[in-house]
């Protein structure tokens, strides 16, 4: 539903980030499928970055050679067109950059083929309610209440009385 909410805003360039350096090539394959699918379904460009851990960083995380294996590979830094194609060679290991020119006319071309938020969306059957009001998380570490969080609209006036009332109602 979160991806659909982005599509309804007619995003043209979707920037995503996956951690990378996890569970080897199978994770990289899953990232690639996910970003290509989003590009095709939303009709937008997807620019994805993944993190990369050096051997020294991996060794600082764990001395266990078996766990170190799980922190290698799993990267797919890429730029995907609205047609689901790589626009440059993806970066699957090490540090580096992926650079490509974006032909914005591909967005219109793709949306003519499939517009997920157009008539395919079937709004007479399904709907999505989006709360786009900014919220600020408020945390209480009061021992008698334990750790709790609540979100209030940004324009809510905060006072210790208000926070205590919030906790009393929970």
Buried (B, 14 or more C-beta within 10 A) or exposed (E): EEBBBBBBEEBEEBEBEBEBBBBBEEBBEBBBEBBBBBBBBBBBBBBBBBBBBEEEEBEEEEEEEEEBEBBBBBBBBBBBBBBBEBBBEBBBBEEEEBEBEBEEEBBEEBBEEEBBBEEEBEEEEEEEEEEEEEEEEBEBEEEEEEEEEBEBEEEEEEEEEEBEEBBEEE
